[in-house]
Amino acid sequence: MRGLSVLESFMVQLLIYILIWILNDYVASLLLLIVPIIGIAILFLSFVFELIEPSKIPKSYYKYMLTIIFAPLVVAVIYFYMNGFQLDWLE
C-alpha cells in the first residue's frame, strides 16, 4: 500500500485545520502557535543531525515537515482574511 504524497498530506492537513478553525477558533489559535514551532524545531534538529551524521532519510521527509509547518499558517491567513481579522474568543 502506498502512502500519501506530499500534496495529498498537505490537503488533508488543510482540511483538518479548516474544520478546527470553524469549530473552535481558540483551539485553532493555540495550535497555530504550537504546531509550527514544534515542526520548526524538529526540522532544525533533523538538519543538524543530518550534518553530523548523514543518514538515509528520504528527501520527502523534509517536504512533509514543511507541510506540517505551513498548513496551519496558510489556513490561519485564509481564516483571518475571511473573518475580518477578528477572533470570537477575543470579544
PyMOL commands that set and color helices and strands:
alter all, ss='L'
color gray80, all
select helices_A, chain A and resi 6-23+25-52+59-82+88-90
alter helices_A, ss='H'
color red, helices_A
deselect
rebuild
show_as cartoon
